[in-house]
Every structure is written in structure tokens, then in C-alpha cells.
Amino acid sequence: MRKIEINVRFFGPAREWAGRDEMKLDAPTAATLGAVAGILSEKYPRLGQAVGIRLALNQAFVPLSTCVKSGDEVAIIPPVSGG
């Protein structure tokens, strides 16, 4: 199966859960953003257990059914609270 390489960036508590700020991730060709989320939750179980995590693709929030391409950037953004 052919693979693509995407860039993943972790923000806020997601950095701590993943133990890094960013990484390169191999994903299957024609993978969706949702599939990438599944790969990351297997690799980093704390991400998979977190509530309210959002994924952005190339600095935009898009549906999880959106296909990712080689070189795309996926940002892992935990919920933000303010007051």
C-alpha cells in the first residue's frame, strides 16, 4: 500500500500527551482526516481519550471526511477555556 507523509503539530496539552511539538506521520494514500485521528489515537492513547479535541487541516477546520495529501499539515487543538 502506498503511503503519504503529513506534518502533525500538537498544541496546548496535546503536546504533553504526545510528548512532542510536531512529527511526520505516514498515512495511507487517500486517508481522511478522521483516519489520521484514528492513527494518532492509537499511537497516543491520551489523545484518543481526550474530550473536545479538534483537528485542523492546513490551518482550517474541515470535516473529518476530508482527504489529506502528502505534505499537508494537521494541527491537534485541545479545547480552550477562558473567562
Beta strands, then each sheet from edge to edge (+ up, - down):
strand 1: 3-10
strand 2: 22-28
strand 3: 54-57
strand 4: 60-61
strand 5: 73-77
sheet 1: 2+ 1- 5- 3+ 4-
end
